[in-house]
Structures are given as C-alpha cells and as structure tokens.
Amino acid sequence: MGKKSILIAADNPESMGFLIDLLKNDYDLHATADGHNTITVAMNLLPQLILLDLDGPGMTGYEVVSALRFMNETRNIPAVIISGNTKKNWLQLDATDYVPKNPDSIKTKVQELIGV
C-alpha cells in the first residue's frame, strides 16, 4: 500500500516549502498555489487530507473549503486550515479543524486525521 496523499494549498512559497519539508517523508504530497487550482486538483486526486493556508490569490482558504463541501466528490475529505492567526470562523465554514503554523501541531493533527 502506498503513502497516503495530502493536498497542500499555500500561496506563500515559504509556507509551501515548510509544509513539504515537514511531511514529505511520510506522505504523498501534492501542492497548489491558488484556490481554483486546489479545487480542481482535489476533485481529480481525491486526497486523504487537504491542508489550506488562509490567504490565497483569487480565493481564501475559507472560500476553498466552502466550495469543497458543496461538491459530492470532496465534501468528506478532511480540510484543515493552517494559519499563524488565531482560530477564526473555520467551524462556520465546515473546515475539519484549524492548526497553528508549528511543526508539532501540524504533524499531530495530520496523524490524528489520517495516520501515517
């Protein structure tokens, strides 16, 4: 059995690199840098988990989660908002959870949701 897949959506190259370096040894990673592409890739890939940065060109992480929850193919994929900001409206927008941008929190949340 292959590695579980994670779709990482982050418009900031530093955030993207941080998440890829953190998770690359344990998961099959796919990366997108904008919200519209995230939705397309999620529908085609059907990853086990989606990690989203809050900000993005064209669509915010909140808007992406809302769109993913609207479609049958992606509505049940866990979507976790990653941000340096405090917890905001992720429950209202049906995100699975929020996690701060720190390695231990992110790894713990990913393992909790999909294992290794």
JOCORMO-V651849 format. One record per helix or strand. SS is the DSSP state (2 for helix, 1 for strand). FROM is the first residue (numbers start at 1). LEN is the number of residues. Records with the same first field share a line. If there is no record, write none. Layout:
SS: FROM-LEN / FROM-LEN
This chain:
1: 5-5 / 28-5 / 34-1 / 49-5 / 57-1 / 78-6 / 97-4
2: 13-11 / 35-11 / 61-10 / 103-12
